[in-house]
Amino acid sequence: MMKLPDKCPVCGGEIIIERFRCRDCGVSIEGEFTVPQWGLTQEQWDFIKLFLKVRGNLKEMERIMGLSYPTVRARLESVRRALGFTEVEDIKSEVLSALERGEITVEEALERLEEEEE
C-alpha cells in the first residue's frame, strides 16, 4: 500500500483526497477530503515519532539524529509553531532566561536565536 503523500509531488500544493473505498464491501465514498496531518511535513512527523520514542529526551535525540542540541531544539520549536503552540517571542525569552541563569553561553544563545529566525 502506498504512503499517503503530504503534498503534491509535482507542484508542492495541498493534496485533496477525492475517493475512499472499503476493502471488505467495496463501497466508495466520494467528495473532497483533506489530508489530516495538521499541516506537518513527513520530516516533522518523523521527529514527533522519535520524540515520543525517547520520551522527550532531546539529548538522546541529538545522539540518534547526529545533530547539535540547538538544531534538535529548533526542530522541536518548528513542530510546536506548526501546531500553533509557540510564538517566536516566547522562544527568545526562553533563550535569554537560560543565558541569564548561566545555563548557556552567549555564543549558544546567539546560535539559538539565529536558528529561530530561519
C-alpha positions as CSV (number, residue, x, y, z in Angstrom):
1,M,0.0,0.0,0.0
2,M,1.3,3.5,-0.9
3,K,2.1,6.0,1.8
4,L,-0.2,9.0,2.0
5,P,1.6,12.0,0.4
6,D,1.6,15.2,2.4
7,K,1.9,17.4,-0.7
8,C,1.6,17.3,-4.5
9,P,4.8,15.7,-5.9
10,V,4.7,18.0,-8.9
11,C,4.0,21.5,-7.6
12,G,4.1,21.0,-3.8
13,G,0.4,22.1,-3.4
14,E,-2.2,20.8,-1.0
15,I,-3.4,17.2,-1.6
16,I,-7.2,16.7,-1.7
17,I,-8.4,13.1,-1.4
18,E,-11.5,12.5,-3.6
19,R,-12.4,8.9,-3.0
20,F,-12.3,6.3,-0.3
21,R,-13.1,2.6,-0.8
22,C,-13.8,-0.1,1.7
23,R,-11.7,-3.2,1.0
24,D,-14.3,-5.5,2.6
25,C,-17.6,-4.5,1.0
26,G,-16.3,-2.3,-1.9
27,V,-18.5,0.8,-1.0
28,S,-16.9,4.0,-2.2
29,I,-17.3,7.5,-0.6
30,E,-16.6,10.4,-2.9
31,G,-16.0,14.1,-2.0
32,E,-13.2,16.4,-1.1
33,F,-11.2,15.3,1.9
34,T,-8.1,17.0,3.1
35,V,-5.0,15.1,4.4
36,P,-5.4,15.0,8.2
37,Q,-1.8,15.9,9.2
38,W,-2.3,19.3,10.8
39,G,0.0,20.9,8.2
40,L,3.1,18.9,9.3
41,T,5.7,17.6,6.8
42,Q,6.8,14.0,6.9
43,E,10.1,15.2,8.5
44,Q,8.1,16.8,11.3
45,W,6.1,13.6,11.8
46,D,9.3,11.5,11.9
47,F,10.6,14.0,14.5
48,I,7.5,13.6,16.6
49,K,7.7,9.8,16.5
50,L,11.3,9.9,17.6
51,F,10.5,12.5,20.3
52,L,7.8,10.1,21.7
53,K,10.1,7.1,21.4
54,V,12.8,8.7,23.6
55,R,10.2,10.2,25.9
56,G,11.2,13.8,25.0
57,N,14.9,13.4,25.8
58,L,16.5,15.9,23.5
59,K,20.0,14.8,24.3
60,E,19.1,11.3,23.2
61,M,17.5,12.7,20.0
62,E,20.7,14.7,19.4
63,R,22.7,11.5,19.6
64,I,20.4,9.4,17.4
65,M,19.9,12.1,14.8
66,G,23.6,13.2,14.8
67,L,22.6,16.8,15.2
68,S,23.6,19.5,17.7
69,Y,21.3,20.2,20.6
70,P,20.4,23.7,19.3
71,T,19.4,22.1,15.9
72,V,17.2,19.5,17.6
73,R,15.7,22.2,19.8
74,A,15.0,24.4,16.7
75,R,13.2,21.4,15.0
76,L,11.1,20.9,18.1
77,E,10.1,24.5,18.1
78,S,9.4,24.3,14.4
79,V,6.9,21.5,15.1
80,R,5.4,23.4,18.0
81,R,4.9,26.5,15.8
82,A,3.4,24.4,13.1
83,L,0.8,23.2,15.6
84,G,0.2,26.7,16.9
85,F,1.8,26.2,20.3
86,T,4.7,28.7,20.4
87,E,5.3,32.2,19.5
88,V,8.8,33.3,18.4
89,E,8.9,35.9,21.2
90,D,8.4,33.1,23.8
91,I,11.5,31.3,22.4
92,K,13.6,34.4,22.5
93,S,12.5,35.0,26.1
94,E,13.4,31.4,27.0
95,V,16.8,31.7,25.4
96,L,17.5,34.9,27.3
97,S,16.4,33.4,30.6
98,A,18.7,30.4,30.1
99,L,21.5,32.8,29.4
100,E,20.7,34.8,32.5
101,R,20.7,31.7,34.6
102,G,24.1,30.7,33.2
103,E,22.7,27.5,31.6
104,I,24.1,28.5,28.1
105,T,26.9,30.7,26.8
106,V,26.5,33.9,24.8
107,E,27.6,32.0,21.7
108,E,24.9,29.3,22.3
109,A,22.3,32.0,22.9
110,L,23.2,33.7,19.6
111,E,23.2,30.4,17.7
112,R,19.7,29.5,19.0
113,L,18.3,32.9,18.3
114,E,19.7,32.8,14.7
115,E,18.2,29.3,14.2
116,E,14.8,30.7,15.2
117,E,14.9,33.4,12.6
118,E,15.5,30.8,9.8
